[in-house]
């Protein structure tokens, strides 16, 4: 079953056709990678998923509902969270305080609706925040200043903040960009563990093929604004269209 479905999406900026008749399906419970050379349209497509851009034509459906015309916060409330290339955290706060913020935002409305007292509400939120940090192996750093963390740990913290919103779909924009190989491998292990435990669907834009082939169950390859191949990882390696897109060489 498709949780995200893109049909005949086109997007132009003046005379530049950034996306051309893009069709793509992300199956529920999978990790789906979107790859392609620079300028292929990956970031434009991702921005159409989260409401930062509106396609000129076509449709973007999430769980059977259109995402077009919705604001980013509305899409987030529907169950779509995004991890940015540069981790977006509150550097002046502690690790624990960073995770408390989305936990409070997600749960407080339900607490008010049930008239649960302040003490009970805060206790539940704290327990939820601690569980998020346990899930990303950062509970031992809960009192650290978030701005002092390594890039890899900042990524883990951002993941905990996203998970606290209980997303159905997690969009990751180059989650290992700028990382050392050790941090990259740790991030791969973290994402695989989260997907296994929580069964959250993930769509990943990534240039690092080590990351892509370590995680993805399906891959869509973009070139010049259109999907040229969508297939299993083992069928992507060595595919003539992929070779031509990346190397400018037609298959022999």
Backbone as CSV, one residue per row, in Angstrom:
resi,resn,N_x,N_y,N_z,CA_x,CA_y,CA_z,C_x,C_y,C_z
1,UNK,0.843,-1.195,0.000,0.000,0.000,0.000,0.878,1.244,0.000
2,UNK,0.575,2.207,-0.864,1.361,3.433,-0.967,0.922,4.434,0.098
3,UNK,1.893,4.956,0.849,1.585,6.003,1.821,1.778,7.382,1.194
4,UNK,2.685,7.459,0.203,2.930,8.708,-0.525,2.911,8.399,-2.013
5,UNK,2.108,9.156,-2.748,1.988,8.898,-4.187,2.042,10.218,-4.948
6,UNK,2.959,10.267,-5.886,3.155,11.448,-6.723,2.732,11.092,-8.139
7,UNK,1.855,11.908,-8.724,1.351,11.622,-10.059,1.495,12.840,-10.959
8,UNK,2.261,12.649,-12.041,2.379,13.638,-13.122,2.686,15.046,-12.603
9,UNK,3.646,15.143,-11.691,3.999,16.432,-11.099,4.969,17.189,-11.998
10,UNK,4.640,18.449,-12.237,5.491,19.356,-13.004,5.714,20.626,-12.193
11,UNK,6.939,21.144,-12.255,7.253,22.400,-11.578,8.319,23.132,-12.366
12,UNK,8.010,24.382,-12.719,8.964,25.203,-13.464,9.265,26.480,-12.694
13,UNK,10.463,26.990,-12.910,10.880,28.288,-12.378,11.301,29.134,-13.567
14,UNK,10.387,29.974,-14.028,10.653,30.701,-15.260,10.734,29.716,-16.410
15,UNK,11.837,29.731,-17.123,12.006,28.803,-18.240,12.638,27.485,-17.848
16,UNK,12.973,27.332,-16.568,13.617,26.101,-16.116,12.579,25.093,-15.660
17,UNK,12.577,23.922,-16.277,11.670,22.848,-15.883,12.361,21.983,-14.830
18,UNK,12.043,22.246,-13.567,12.708,21.529,-12.477,12.173,20.116,-12.318
19,UNK,10.865,19.942,-12.514,10.234,18.618,-12.439,9.370,18.433,-13.671
20,UNK,9.453,17.241,-14.283,8.698,16.973,-15.504,8.003,15.616,-15.401
21,UNK,6.700,15.672,-15.264,5.878,14.452,-15.235,6.443,13.399,-14.272
22,UNK,6.697,13.823,-13.047,7.260,12.919,-12.044,6.168,12.017,-11.484
23,UNK,6.430,10.721,-11.511,5.540,9.723,-10.911,6.367,8.880,-9.951
24,UNK,5.843,8.697,-8.740,6.620,8.024,-7.708,5.684,7.505,-6.632
25,UNK,5.964,6.300,-6.121,5.170,5.733,-5.036,6.103,5.265,-3.919
26,UNK,5.776,5.667,-2.690,6.512,5.204,-1.517,5.597,4.258,-0.753
27,UNK,6.004,3.003,-0.647,5.177,2.000,0.005,5.281,2.120,1.531
28,UNK,4.162,1.917,2.191,4.107,2.027,3.645,5.061,1.025,4.299
29,UNK,5.789,1.498,5.316,6.675,0.635,6.068,8.034,0.382,5.440
30,UNK,8.349,1.092,4.363,9.626,0.884,3.671,10.545,2.093,3.839
31,UNK,11.802,1.890,3.455,12.744,2.996,3.298,12.974,3.170,1.807
32,UNK,12.610,4.329,1.291,12.640,4.603,-0.152,13.640,5.735,-0.387
33,UNK,14.659,5.466,-1.182,15.679,6.475,-1.479,15.364,7.173,-2.799
34,UNK,15.616,8.483,-2.815,15.483,9.285,-4.032,16.865,9.853,-4.335
35,UNK,17.451,9.403,-5.434,18.820,9.798,-5.765,18.855,10.432,-7.151
36,UNK,20.004,11.003,-7.473,20.180,11.614,-8.776,21.312,12.611,-8.735
37,UNK,21.877,12.956,-9.886,22.971,13.925,-9.919,22.507,15.308,-9.493
38,UNK,23.450,16.203,-9.240,23.107,17.575,-8.871,22.206,18.199,-9.937
39,UNK,21.172,18.901,-9.472,20.258,19.551,-10.404,19.183,18.645,-10.959
40,UNK,19.066,17.434,-10.424,18.089,16.478,-10.943,16.660,16.809,-10.529
41,UNK,16.488,17.605,-9.468,15.140,17.961,-9.020,14.762,17.365,-7.675
42,UNK,15.721,16.760,-6.980,15.423,16.064,-5.721,14.887,17.014,-4.644
43,UNK,15.591,18.113,-4.436,15.164,19.058,-3.394,13.851,19.721,-3.754
44,UNK,13.656,20.007,-5.031,12.374,20.583,-5.468,11.239,19.627,-5.169
45,UNK,11.448,18.356,-5.448,10.414,17.354,-5.182,10.127,17.256,-3.685
46,UNK,11.178,17.229,-2.872,10.990,17.152,-1.425,10.208,18.357,-0.912
47,UNK,10.508,19.529,-1.452,9.792,20.732,-1.021,8.320,20.709,-1.429
48,UNK,7.996,19.956,-2.467,6.584,19.766,-2.835,5.882,18.850,-1.833
49,UNK,6.646,17.927,-1.213,6.064,17.023,-0.217,5.683,17.757,1.057
50,UNK,6.450,18.789,1.417,6.277,19.421,2.730,5.582,20.777,2.671
51,UNK,5.089,21.166,1.500,4.307,22.389,1.402,5.097,23.661,1.181
52,UNK,6.424,23.541,0.966,7.222,24.728,0.699,7.083,25.171,-0.752
53,UNK,6.734,24.219,-1.631,6.470,24.518,-3.030,5.161,23.851,-3.447
54,UNK,4.480,24.451,-4.387,3.262,23.870,-4.939,3.517,23.537,-6.408
55,UNK,3.319,22.285,-6.820,3.536,21.928,-8.230,2.647,22.749,-9.163
56,UNK,3.116,22.959,-10.374,2.294,23.640,-11.381,1.119,22.756,-11.783
57,UNK,1.399,21.468,-11.946,0.351,20.493,-12.266,0.692,19.182,-11.569
58,UNK,-0.288,18.295,-11.487,-0.081,16.996,-10.873,-0.595,16.938,-9.449
59,UNK,-0.390,15.797,-8.792,-0.912,15.598,-7.439,0.131,14.941,-6.542
60,UNK,0.058,15.276,-5.252,0.874,14.646,-4.213,-0.081,14.201,-3.116
61,UNK,-0.206,12.881,-2.939,-1.168,12.326,-1.990,-0.440,11.623,-0.845
62,UNK,-0.908,11.890,0.379,-0.379,11.221,1.562,-1.537,10.546,2.282
63,UNK,-1.467,9.224,2.372,-2.557,8.453,2.984,-3.911,8.796,2.367
64,UNK,-3.909,8.976,1.059,-5.151,9.254,0.341,-5.618,10.689,0.396
65,UNK,-4.867,11.574,1.058,-5.234,12.983,1.148,-4.229,13.840,0.391
66,UNK,-4.734,14.846,-0.307,-3.862,15.731,-1.064,-3.057,16.626,-0.124
67,UNK,-1.777,16.789,-0.438,-0.928,17.707,0.315,-0.864,19.082,-0.329
68,UNK,-1.409,19.212,-1.511,-1.299,20.469,-2.244,-2.123,21.567,-1.573
69,UNK,-1.511,22.727,-1.448,-2.194,23.867,-0.851,-2.148,23.898,0.661
70,UNK,-1.586,22.868,1.272,-1.496,22.837,2.731,-0.191,23.488,3.197
71,UNK,-0.262,24.137,4.353,0.910,24.765,4.932,1.820,23.690,5.535
72,UNK,3.127,23.993,5.658,4.041,23.007,6.247,3.595,22.498,7.611
73,UNK,3.079,23.369,8.476,2.659,22.900,9.803,1.440,21.989,9.711
74,UNK,0.579,22.201,8.712,-0.580,21.328,8.530,-0.140,19.948,8.060
75,UNK,0.839,19.909,7.178,1.375,18.637,6.704,2.051,17.895,7.847
76,UNK,2.746,18.636,8.699,3.364,18.031,9.876,2.317,17.421,10.798
77,UNK,1.204,18.108,10.985,0.132,17.607,11.837,-0.522,16.363,11.255
78,UNK,-0.443,16.192,9.932,-0.995,15.005,9.290,-0.129,13.767,9.532
79,UNK,1.128,13.979,9.962,1.997,12.849,10.235,3.242,12.783,9.379
80,UNK,3.651,13.935,8.801,4.858,13.987,7.984,5.888,14.868,8.685
81,UNK,7.052,14.289,9.018,8.134,15.050,9.641,9.332,15.071,8.710
82,UNK,10.143,16.135,8.850,11.291,16.303,7.956,12.565,16.503,8.756
83,UNK,13.628,15.828,8.343,14.964,16.018,8.881,15.767,16.777,7.824
84,UNK,16.329,17.918,8.199,17.004,18.797,7.252,18.477,18.416,7.087
85,UNK,19.114,18.965,6.016,20.528,18.694,5.792,21.362,19.161,6.975
86,UNK,21.103,20.367,7.448,21.756,20.884,8.642,20.809,20.691,9.809
87,UNK,21.212,19.926,10.826,20.296,19.638,11.937,19.698,20.910,12.536
88,UNK,18.379,20.943,12.655,17.679,22.090,13.215,17.315,21.797,14.670
89,UNK,18.129,22.325,15.562,17.923,22.135,16.986,18.007,23.493,17.680
90,UNK,17.663,23.520,18.954,17.779,24.735,19.752,19.107,24.668,20.502
91,UNK,20.122,25.320,19.933,21.469,25.196,20.460,21.654,25.743,21.859
92,UNK,20.813,26.672,22.280,20.953,27.283,23.606,20.296,26.452,24.707
93,UNK,19.579,25.398,24.325,18.886,24.564,25.305,19.636,23.251,25.516
94,UNK,19.259,22.542,26.558,19.842,21.223,26.789,19.248,20.214,25.817
95,UNK,19.886,19.070,25.725,19.383,17.987,24.891,17.966,17.618,25.316
96,UNK,17.758,17.463,26.609,16.444,17.072,27.127,15.391,18.127,26.815
97,UNK,15.740,19.399,26.981,14.781,20.482,26.705,14.395,20.508,25.233
98,UNK,15.341,20.196,24.345,15.033,20.155,22.918,13.941,19.135,22.618
99,UNK,14.021,17.972,23.253,13.035,16.922,22.989,11.720,17.204,23.706
100,UNK,11.786,17.906,24.816,10.568,18.250,25.551,9.631,19.130,24.725
101,UNK,10.201,20.010,23.902,9.376,20.979,23.160,8.387,20.290,22.225
102,UNK,8.826,19.422,21.306,7.839,18.757,20.450,6.956,17.774,21.207
103,UNK,7.485,17.157,22.269,6.646,16.264,23.087,5.483,17.042,23.684
104,UNK,5.775,18.220,24.204,4.738,19.042,24.807,3.724,19.493,23.758
105,UNK,4.235,19.942,22.589,3.346,20.425,21.528,2.420,19.322,21.034
106,UNK,2.939,18.079,20.947,2.139,16.969,20.424,1.087,16.509,21.420
107,UNK,1.436,16.495,22.713,0.586,15.858,23.706,-0.312,16.811,24.486
108,UNK,0.056,18.089,24.519,-0.649,18.984,25.427,-2.113,19.150,25.070
109,UNK,-2.415,19.165,23.767,-3.818,19.301,23.370,-4.671,18.161,23.882
110,UNK,-4.151,16.935,23.780,-4.887,15.772,24.270,-5.054,15.831,25.776
111,UNK,-4.035,16.316,26.478,-4.135,16.420,27.933,-5.215,17.423,28.326
112,UNK,-5.244,18.567,27.662,-6.254,19.580,27.986,-7.649,19.027,27.737
113,UNK,-7.781,18.277,26.658,-9.079,17.741,26.293,-9.598,16.798,27.386
114,UNK,-8.687,16.076,28.023,-9.078,15.143,29.070,-8.939,15.734,30.467
115,UNK,-8.605,17.027,30.523,-8.536,17.748,31.794,-7.575,17.094,32.780
116,UNK,-6.470,16.577,32.275,-5.463,15.996,33.155,-4.682,17.126,33.809
117,UNK,-4.364,16.982,35.090,-3.687,18.027,35.827,-2.288,18.285,35.340
118,UNK,-1.739,19.430,35.768,-0.423,19.863,35.307,0.669,18.865,35.678
119,UNK,0.662,18.372,36.890,1.712,17.453,37.328,1.710,16.179,36.498
120,UNK,0.520,15.604,36.301,0.417,14.383,35.507,0.865,14.629,34.069
121,UNK,0.493,15.802,33.538,0.854,16.120,32.155,2.369,16.217,32.008
122,UNK,3.011,16.957,32.888,4.442,17.138,32.796,5.194,15.828,33.029
123,UNK,4.681,14.989,33.916,5.318,13.689,34.161,5.284,12.837,32.909
124,UNK,4.138,12.796,32.232,4.005,11.998,31.015,4.919,12.529,29.916
125,UNK,4.994,13.849,29.778,5.822,14.454,28.749,7.294,14.159,29.006
126,UNK,7.715,14.255,30.260,9.104,13.953,30.606,9.445,12.491,30.311
127,UNK,8.545,11.603,30.637,8.783,10.183,30.368,8.875,9.925,28.871
128,UNK,8.021,10.612,28.105,8.053,10.453,26.647,9.365,10.984,26.081
129,UNK,9.818,12.134,26.555,11.068,12.716,26.078,12.253,11.805,26.399
130,UNK,12.258,11.229,27.592,13.336,10.320,27.966,13.343,9.078,27.081
131,UNK,12.162,8.583,26.732,12.086,7.407,25.861,12.639,7.719,24.481
132,UNK,12.368,8.927,23.973,12.919,9.313,22.674,14.449,9.313,22.712
133,UNK,15.008,9.819,23.806,16.467,9.856,23.928,17.056,8.454,24.079
134,UNK,16.337,7.577,24.747,16.768,6.178,24.840,16.791,5.549,23.446
135,UNK,15.763,5.843,22.663,15.647,5.254,21.325,16.802,5.651,20.410
136,UNK,17.366,6.854,20.634,18.470,7.310,19.768,19.820,7.256,20.503
137,UNK,19.859,6.520,21.622,21.098,6.309,22.382,21.731,7.612,22.864
138,UNK,20.885,8.519,23.383,21.415,9.793,23.878,20.959,10.109,25.299
139,UNK,20.416,9.152,26.002,19.918,9.431,27.340,21.043,9.868,28.275
140,UNK,22.266,9.396,28.018,23.402,9.774,28.869,23.859,11.205,28.614
141,UNK,23.324,11.845,27.552,23.699,13.221,27.215,22.534,14.192,27.411
142,UNK,21.525,13.781,28.171,20.306,14.573,28.291,20.536,15.959,28.869
143,UNK,21.556,16.123,29.723,21.794,17.417,30.359,22.842,18.257,29.634
144,UNK,23.367,17.733,28.536,24.382,18.484,27.787,23.754,19.648,27.037
145,UNK,24.565,20.664,26.804,24.169,21.813,26.001,24.100,21.362,24.551
146,UNK,22.953,21.524,23.899,22.765,20.979,22.552,23.755,21.565,21.547
147,UNK,24.116,22.832,21.721,25.035,23.465,20.789,26.433,22.899,20.835
148,UNK,26.773,22.161,21.888,28.121,21.609,22.032,28.256,20.209,21.444
149,UNK,27.167,19.651,20.940,27.189,18.280,20.420,27.940,18.188,19.095
150,UNK,28.450,16.997,18.796,29.023,16.734,17.478,27.909,16.736,16.437
151,UNK,28.284,16.818,15.166,27.260,16.816,14.116,26.443,15.526,14.148
152,UNK,27.116,14.413,14.402,26.395,13.143,14.467,25.380,13.127,15.597
153,UNK,25.751,13.665,16.768,24.824,13.693,17.897,23.711,14.720,17.685
154,UNK,24.037,15.814,16.999,22.981,16.783,16.665,21.936,16.120,15.763
155,UNK,22.412,15.272,14.846,21.473,14.543,13.981,20.617,13.592,14.804
156,UNK,21.218,12.903,15.762,20.451,12.010,16.642,19.409,12.784,17.438
157,UNK,19.798,13.954,17.916,18.861,14.774,18.678,17.697,15.220,17.802
158,UNK,18.002,15.640,16.584,16.927,16.045,15.672,16.001,14.866,15.373
159,UNK,16.571,13.671,15.241,15.750,12.485,15.021,14.820,12.248,16.209
160,UNK,15.335,12.419,17.434,14.506,12.249,18.628,13.369,13.257,18.635
161,UNK,13.659,14.489,18.232,12.623,15.529,18.175,11.545,15.166,17.157
162,UNK,11.964,14.621,16.012,10.994,14.205,14.993,10.161,13.021,15.481
163,UNK,10.814,12.047,16.101,10.115,10.844,16.563,9.083,11.166,17.630
164,UNK,9.344,12.193,18.419,8.410,12.555,19.480,7.074,13.035,18.934
165,UNK,7.028,13.339,17.636,5.778,13.753,16.999,5.001,12.567,16.427
166,UNK,5.524,11.357,16.628,4.884,10.129,16.143,4.553,10.199,14.650
167,UNK,5.545,10.478,13.802,5.247,10.612,12.370,4.913,9.276,11.721
168,UNK,4.107,9.348,10.671,3.846,8.180,9.834,4.860,8.111,8.684
169,UNK,5.345,9.295,8.278,6.320,9.390,7.193,7.426,10.338,7.625
170,UNK,8.658,9.877,7.526,9.818,10.682,7.873,10.603,10.973,6.606
171,UNK,10.760,12.254,6.286,11.515,12.680,5.115,12.894,13.134,5.568
172,UNK,13.930,12.579,4.966,15.299,12.877,5.373,16.073,13.450,4.203
173,UNK,16.522,14.693,4.346,17.243,15.388,3.296,18.738,15.290,3.584
174,UNK,19.416,14.341,2.934,20.842,14.087,3.115,21.215,14.016,4.601
175,UNK,20.693,13.027,5.306,20.896,12.960,6.756,22.334,12.749,7.198
176,UNK,23.234,12.340,6.288,24.631,12.129,6.679,25.565,13.177,6.092
177,UNK,25.005,14.261,5.537,25.842,15.288,4.913,26.819,15.876,5.929
178,UNK,28.096,15.964,5.538,29.105,16.581,6.383,29.601,15.723,7.528
179,UNK,29.191,14.471,7.583,29.589,13.598,8.678,30.851,12.815,8.343
180,UNK,31.613,12.504,9.390,32.708,11.556,9.251,32.116,10.172,9.037
181,UNK,32.928,9.259,8.508,32.410,7.927,8.180,31.862,7.205,9.400
182,UNK,32.498,7.368,10.547,31.998,6.706,11.760,30.602,7.199,12.113
183,UNK,30.387,8.523,12.037,29.061,9.079,12.331,28.046,8.642,11.278
184,UNK,28.499,8.548,10.022,27.619,8.075,8.951,27.141,6.653,9.240
185,UNK,28.071,5.787,9.611,27.703,4.398,9.911,26.775,4.314,11.121
186,UNK,27.019,5.161,12.116,26.134,5.188,13.284,24.733,5.642,12.903
187,UNK,24.653,6.608,11.980,23.348,7.093,11.529,22.614,6.016,10.744
188,UNK,23.331,5.272,9.912,22.730,4.158,9.179,22.126,3.150,10.155
189,UNK,22.900,2.787,11.187,22.415,1.832,12.186,21.192,2.377,12.923
190,UNK,21.230,3.672,13.249,20.108,4.290,13.959,18.835,4.253,13.112
191,UNK,18.930,4.643,11.850,17.754,4.669,10.976,17.199,3.258,10.761
192,UNK,18.079,2.293,10.580,17.630,0.910,10.397,16.917,0.409,11.646
193,UNK,17.437,0.755,12.823,16.817,0.316,14.068,15.457,0.978,14.285
194,UNK,15.373,2.272,13.988,14.099,2.984,14.133,13.050,2.391,13.203
195,UNK,13.447,2.143,11.965,12.496,1.591,10.998,12.034,0.206,11.425
196,UNK,12.948,-0.575,11.981,12.613,-1.931,12.421,11.687,-1.914,13.632
197,UNK,11.963,-1.028,14.588,11.175,-0.997,15.820,9.839,-0.273,15.660
198,UNK,9.858,0.816,14.918,8.674,1.666,14.837,7.903,1.519,13.530
199,UNK,8.513,0.893,12.540,7.869,0.680,11.230,7.445,2.002,10.594
200,UNK,8.262,3.029,10.801,7.992,4.330,10.194,8.476,4.316,8.749
201,UNK,7.640,4.765,7.848,8.038,4.883,6.452,9.033,6.035,6.323
202,UNK,10.084,5.833,5.545,11.091,6.866,5.347,11.345,7.080,3.867
203,UNK,11.479,8.340,3.489,11.927,8.702,2.147,13.196,9.518,2.312
204,UNK,14.278,9.065,1.701,15.596,9.656,1.917,16.158,10.202,0.614
205,UNK,16.555,11.475,0.641,17.360,12.042,-0.434,18.805,11.968,0.020
206,UNK,19.652,11.366,-0.778,21.015,11.118,-0.321,21.964,10.989,-1.508
207,UNK,23.179,11.548,-1.335,24.219,11.401,-2.360,25.159,10.243,-2.058
208,UNK,25.270,9.895,-0.782,26.200,8.843,-0.373,25.600,7.480,-0.711
209,UNK,26.153,6.823,-1.699,25.602,5.544,-2.143,25.767,4.442,-1.099
210,UNK,26.753,4.590,-0.221,26.898,3.635,0.890,25.660,3.685,1.772
211,UNK,25.174,4.883,2.033,23.961,5.052,2.839,22.753,4.487,2.097
212,UNK,22.639,4.835,0.833,21.486,4.417,0.032,21.376,2.895,-0.021
213,UNK,22.460,2.229,-0.379,22.386,0.779,-0.561,22.413,0.017,0.768
214,UNK,22.760,0.706,1.850,22.691,0.071,3.170,21.270,0.069,3.722
215,UNK,20.454,1.025,3.284,19.141,1.224,3.910,17.942,0.966,2.999
216,UNK,18.038,1.402,1.756,16.843,1.469,0.908,16.336,0.099,0.475
217,UNK,15.019,-0.047,0.499,14.372,-1.217,-0.069,13.909,-0.957,-1.507
218,UNK,13.827,0.338,-1.852,13.483,0.723,-3.215,14.144,2.068,-3.498
219,UNK,14.491,2.285,-4.760,15.199,3.506,-5.149,14.549,4.123,-6.379
220,UNK,14.333,5.434,-6.314,13.913,6.200,-7.489,15.080,7.074,-7.920
221,UNK,15.403,7.036,-9.205,16.512,7.827,-9.739,15.945,8.962,-10.582
222,UNK,16.293,10.205,-10.208,15.873,11.378,-10.957,17.013,11.867,-11.835
223,UNK,16.656,12.362,-13.002,17.616,13.016,-13.890,16.848,14.031,-14.717
224,UNK,17.361,15.243,-14.744,16.742,16.324,-15.513,15.251,16.466,-15.194
225,UNK,14.924,16.316,-13.907,13.579,16.601,-13.444,12.566,15.494,-13.609
226,UNK,12.999,14.313,-13.991,12.037,13.229,-14.154,12.600,11.926,-13.586
227,UNK,11.727,11.006,-13.205,12.165,9.705,-12.705,12.510,8.820,-13.902
228,UNK,13.777,8.434,-13.974,14.192,7.612,-15.112,14.160,6.122,-14.777
229,UNK,14.329,5.801,-13.500,14.285,4.401,-13.056,13.710,4.372,-11.640
230,UNK,12.838,3.407,-11.364,12.383,3.140,-9.996,12.377,1.628,-9.832
231,UNK,13.260,1.135,-8.939,13.433,-0.312,-8.881,14.081,-0.704,-7.559
232,UNK,14.271,-2.013,-7.376,14.970,-2.541,-6.214,16.455,-2.165,-6.295
233,UNK,17.126,-2.027,-5.139,18.536,-1.626,-5.153,19.419,-2.491,-6.039
234,UNK,19.210,-3.799,-6.008,20.074,-4.675,-6.797,19.906,-4.463,-8.303
235,UNK,18.761,-3.891,-8.700,18.533,-3.631,-10.123,18.989,-2.239,-10.541
236,UNK,19.301,-1.385,-9.542,19.762,-0.033,-9.836,21.246,-0.032,-10.169
237,UNK,22.009,-0.839,-9.419,23.450,-0.896,-9.655,23.749,-1.338,-11.096
238,UNK,24.483,-0.505,-11.792,24.857,-0.862,-13.156,23.787,-0.646,-14.197
239,UNK,22.638,-0.085,-13.797,21.564,0.148,-14.775,22.053,1.157,-15.820
240,UNK,21.850,0.881,-17.107,22.388,1.766,-18.146,21.877,3.203,-18.064
241,UNK,20.612,3.398,-17.692,20.082,4.761,-17.589,20.707,5.512,-16.422
242,UNK,20.993,4.782,-15.361,21.632,5.410,-14.205,23.065,5.787,-14.545
243,UNK,23.756,4.902,-15.223,25.126,5.180,-15.659,25.172,6.414,-16.542
244,UNK,24.236,6.513,-17.446,24.209,7.662,-18.354,23.908,8.949,-17.598
245,UNK,22.991,8.884,-16.621,22.606,10.080,-15.866,23.766,10.602,-15.028
246,UNK,24.518,9.698,-14.417,25.596,10.112,-13.522,26.903,10.399,-14.249
247,UNK,27.184,9.627,-15.284,28.485,9.733,-15.940,28.424,10.376,-17.313
248,UNK,27.195,10.578,-17.818,27.062,11.141,-19.148,27.464,10.162,-20.235
249,UNK,27.409,8.891,-19.892,27.816,7.861,-20.850,26.661,6.918,-21.126
250,UNK,26.340,6.726,-22.375,25.333,5.755,-22.750,25.899,4.338,-22.577
251,UNK,25.037,3.426,-22.264,25.483,2.031,-22.107,25.972,1.504,-23.448
252,UNK,26.996,0.676,-23.354,27.534,0.102,-24.589,26.597,-0.962,-25.135
